[in-house]
C-alpha cells in the first residue's frame, strides 16, 4: 500500500424499530461517506434495530440472521459498487439457541472477509447482553482489506487492554470498535460526563500503548430509558483525538488517518520493544489471591 493515509467513514445514526428502514438509512449514509472519499466505513453496533438488549424478551431473537446471510449480501454488493470496505455489526444466529454479537467485514471488491464475534459480554441494567449472546469463540481477528489490516473489536471489548493488545500484535493497522452505549435518563450531567470521559480515555490509551489509531463508532438517539451518547471519535497512533462527533445528533464524517505514524510513534516510544513477556503469566489468573 503506497498511500499511508486511510480515509475512514464514521456513521453515527439513530435507529427505529423497522429493520428495513434502518438498512435503507444506513445504505444512504454509506453512500454519503463514500461520496466524501471514505475508503473504509464503520457502522455502529447492531444498527439494524433498536438496541433490544435493554430488556430480556424472547421475541427479540427473531431479529437475528445467519452470517454470511441477507445483510452481508446487501453490504457486499454495496461495497463492490462503491469500492469501500464496510464494517457491519449484526445479530448472528449461528444455530438453534446459539446467538452472537458479530461484526462482518466486506472488502472493497465485495468479498466477504469473515467475522469477529464479541468476546466480552456485559450484563448490567439496560444492557442485558448475556441473555442474548454467547461469548465469541473465534478469538481476536485482523482482516486484510484492500486499504489496510483492520482490527475489529466490539463495544464492551473497549474496556479490556488485553483485547486491544492482542489485536494489535496480530498486525492491525487500525482498531475499530462498533458501539452502542448510552446514559440512563435519570442520571445527572456530571455522571454522564464522567462516564463518557472514562469510555474515551480507555480507548485512547489503547492507541498510546499499541501505537495504532483507534476508531469508535457509537449510535445516538433516545431508546427506551437510554440516551445513547454518540460521541464517535478517531485518534491518531498516539491517542490524540482528531475528530469527535456530537452526542445527540447524527453524524456522517470522513476522517483521514495516517498509517505512517505508527512506525514513528513505536520507534520513539518503544513500548512493544520493552515488553517483558516472560513476566506476564499472572495475567492468566482471575485474581492474584490464594485461591
C-alpha positions in Angstrom: 0.0 0.0 0.0 1.6 3.2 -1.2 -0.9 5.7 0.3 -0.3 5.8 4.0 -3.4 7.9 4.7 -6.6 5.9 5.2 -9.9 7.7 4.9 -12.3 6.4 7.4 -16.1 7.0 7.3 -17.9 7.1 10.7 -21.7 6.5 10.5 -23.4 7.6 13.8 -27.2 7.3 13.4 -30.5 7.0 15.3 -32.4 3.8 14.8 -36.1 2.8 14.6 -38.0 -0.4 15.2 -38.1 -1.1 11.5 -35.1 -3.2 10.3 -35.7 -2.5 6.6 -35.9 1.3 7.3 -32.6 1.1 9.3 -30.9 -0.8 6.4 -32.1 1.8 3.9 -31.0 4.7 6.1 -27.6 3.0 6.6 -27.1 2.4 2.9 -27.7 6.1 2.2 -25.2 7.1 4.9 -22.6 4.8 3.5 -23.1 6.3 0.0 -22.7 9.8 1.6 -19.5 8.7 3.3 -18.2 7.2 0.1 -19.0 10.4 -1.8 -16.9 12.3 0.8 -14.0 10.0 0.0 -14.2 7.2 2.5 -12.2 4.0 1.9 -13.4 2.2 5.0 -16.9 2.8 6.5 -17.6 1.6 10.1 -21.2 1.2 11.2 -22.4 1.4 14.8 -23.2 -1.7 16.8 -26.4 -3.6 16.0 -27.6 -0.9 13.6 -30.4 -3.0 12.0 -32.7 -2.5 15.0 -33.3 -0.6 18.2 -30.9 -1.7 21.0 -33.0 -4.7 22.1 -30.7 -5.7 25.0 -32.4 -3.2 27.3 -34.9 -5.9 28.1 -34.9 -9.7 28.3 -37.5 -10.7 25.7 -37.5 -13.9 23.7 -39.2 -12.4 20.7 -36.1 -10.3 20.1 -34.2 -13.4 18.9 -36.2 -13.2 15.7 -34.0 -10.2 14.8 -31.0 -12.5 14.3 -29.8 -13.8 11.0 -27.1 -16.0 9.5 -23.7 -14.5 8.8 -23.0 -14.6 5.9 -26.6 -14.0 5.1 -29.1 -11.4 3.8 -27.4 -8.3 5.3 -23.9 -9.3 4.3 -25.2 -9.9 0.8 -26.7 -6.3 0.7 -23.5 -4.7 2.0 -21.2 -6.9 -0.1 -23.0 -5.6 -3.2 -22.7 -2.0 -1.9 -19.0 -2.4 -1.0 -18.3 -3.6 -4.6 -20.4 -0.8 -6.1 -18.7 2.0 -4.0 -15.2 0.3 -3.8 -15.3 0.8 0.0 -14.7 -1.6 2.9 -17.7 -1.9 5.1 -17.6 -3.0 8.8 -21.1 -4.2 9.7 -22.2 -5.1 13.2 -25.0 -7.7 13.2 -27.0 -10.1 15.4 -25.9 -13.5 14.4 -28.0 -16.7 14.6 -25.4 -19.4 14.5 -27.7 -22.4 15.3 -30.9 -23.0 17.2 -30.3 -21.5 20.6 -26.8 -20.1 19.8 -26.5 -16.4 19.0 -23.6 -14.0 18.8 -23.0 -10.3 18.6 -20.9 -10.3 15.5 -19.2 -7.9 13.1 -18.8 -8.9 9.4 -16.2 -7.3 7.2 -16.8 -6.8 3.4 -13.8 -5.8 1.3 -13.8 -3.1 -1.4 -14.4 -5.7 -4.1 -17.5 -7.1 -2.4 -15.8 -10.2 -1.0 -16.8 -11.4 2.5 -13.6 -11.5 4.5 -15.1 -13.1 7.6 -16.4 -12.1 11.0 -15.5 -11.3 14.6 -17.7 -12.4 17.5 -17.8 -10.2 20.5 -15.6 -11.7 23.2 -16.6 -9.7 26.3 -20.4 -9.8 27.0 -21.8 -7.3 29.6 -24.8 -7.8 31.9 -26.0 -4.6 33.5 -29.3 -2.8 34.0 -30.3 -1.7 30.5 -27.6 -3.9 28.9 -28.7 -7.5 29.3 -26.5 -8.9 26.6 -25.7 -12.2 28.4 -29.4 -13.1 27.8 -28.9 -12.9 24.1 -25.2 -13.5 23.2 -22.9 -16.5 23.5 -19.3 -15.2 24.1 -17.2 -15.2 21.0 -15.1 -18.3 20.2 -13.2 -17.2 17.1 -10.5 -15.3 19.0 -9.3 -11.9 18.1 -9.2 -11.1 14.4 -7.4 -8.8 11.9 -8.8 -8.6 8.4 -6.5 -7.9 5.4 -8.5 -5.5 3.3 -7.7 -3.6 0.1 -6.8 -0.5 2.2 -5.1 -2.0 5.2 -5.2 -4.6 8.0 -8.2 -3.8 10.2 -8.6 -5.0 13.8 -12.2 -5.4 14.8 -13.5 -5.4 18.4 -17.0 -4.6 19.7 -18.3 -2.3 22.4 -17.7 -3.9 25.8 -14.4 -5.1 24.4 -13.4 -1.5 24.6 -12.6 -1.7 28.3 -10.1 -4.5 28.0 -6.5 -3.6 27.2 -5.7 -7.3 26.6 -8.1 -7.4 23.7 -6.6 -4.3 22.1 -3.0 -5.6 22.7 -3.6 -9.0 21.1 -5.4 -7.5 18.1 -2.5 -5.0 17.7 0.0 -7.8 18.0 -1.8 -9.6 15.2 -0.8 -6.7 12.9 -3.7 -4.4 12.9 -3.1 -1.0 11.3 -6.2 0.4 13.0 -8.5 -0.7 15.8 -12.3 -0.4 15.2 -15.0 -0.5 17.8 -18.6 -0.6 16.7 -20.5 0.5 19.8 -23.9 1.0 21.5 -23.5 2.8 24.8 -25.5 5.5 26.5 -26.7 7.2 29.6 -29.8 6.3 31.7 -32.3 9.1 31.5 -32.3 9.5 35.3 -28.5 10.2 35.5 -27.2 13.6 36.4 -25.0 15.5 33.8 -21.8 15.1 36.0 -22.1 11.4 36.0 -22.8 11.4 32.2 -19.6 13.4 31.6 -17.6 11.2 33.9 -18.7 8.0 32.1 -18.1 9.4 28.6 -14.6 10.6 29.6 -13.8 7.2 31.0 -15.0 5.5 27.8 -13.0 7.7 25.6 -9.9 7.7 27.8 -9.6 3.9 28.0 -9.7 3.7 24.2 -7.2 6.5 23.7 -4.9 4.5 26.0 -5.1 1.5 23.6 -3.8 3.8 20.8 -1.0 5.0 23.0 0.0 1.6 24.3 -0.1 -0.1 20.9 0.9 2.7 18.5 -2.2 2.3 16.3 -5.1 4.6 15.5 -8.5 3.9 17.2 -11.9 4.4 15.7 -15.1 4.1 17.9 -18.5 4.5 16.3 -21.4 4.8 18.7 -25.2 5.2 18.0 -27.2 8.2 19.1 -30.8 8.8 19.9 -33.3 8.1 22.7 -34.4 4.5 23.0 -36.5 3.5 26.0 -34.8 4.8 29.1 -31.4 5.1 27.4 -30.0 8.2 25.7 -27.2 6.8 23.5 -24.3 9.2 23.8 -23.0 9.3 20.3 -19.6 11.0 20.6 -18.0 8.7 18.0 -14.3 9.6 17.6 -11.0 8.9 15.9 -7.5 9.0 17.4 -4.1 9.0 15.8 -1.5 6.4 16.7 -0.6 8.3 19.9 -4.1 8.7 21.3 -4.7 12.3 20.1 -8.4 12.8 19.3 -8.6 14.1 15.7 -12.4 14.0 15.4 -15.3 13.7 17.9 -18.9 13.6 16.8 -21.7 15.4 18.8 -23.5 13.5 21.5 -27.1 14.0 20.5 -27.0 14.4 16.7 -26.4 12.1 13.8 -23.1 12.4 12.1 -21.6 11.0 8.9 -17.9 12.0 8.8 -14.8 11.0 6.9 -11.6 11.4 8.8 -8.1 10.9 7.3 -5.9 8.7 9.4 -2.1 8.4 8.9 -0.9 4.8 9.0 2.7 6.0 8.6 2.6 7.5 12.2 2.6 4.1 13.8 6.2 3.4 12.9 7.3 6.8 14.2 5.5 6.5 17.5 6.6 2.9 18.0 10.2 3.9 17.3 10.2 6.9 19.6 8.1 5.3 22.3 9.1 1.6 22.0 6.5 0.0 24.3 6.4 -3.1 22.2 10.1 -3.5 22.3 10.3 -3.2 26.1 7.5 -5.6 26.9 8.7 -8.3 29.4 6.5 -11.1 28.1 8.2 -13.7 30.3 6.8 -11.9 33.4 3.1 -11.8 32.3 1.9 -15.3 33.3 -0.1 -13.9 36.3 -2.5 -12.1 34.0 -4.0 -15.5 33.1 -5.5 -15.7 36.6 -8.8 -14.1 37.6 -7.3 -12.5 40.7 -4.0 -12.9 42.5 -5.0 -14.3 45.8 -4.5 -17.7 47.4 -7.4 -19.4 45.6 
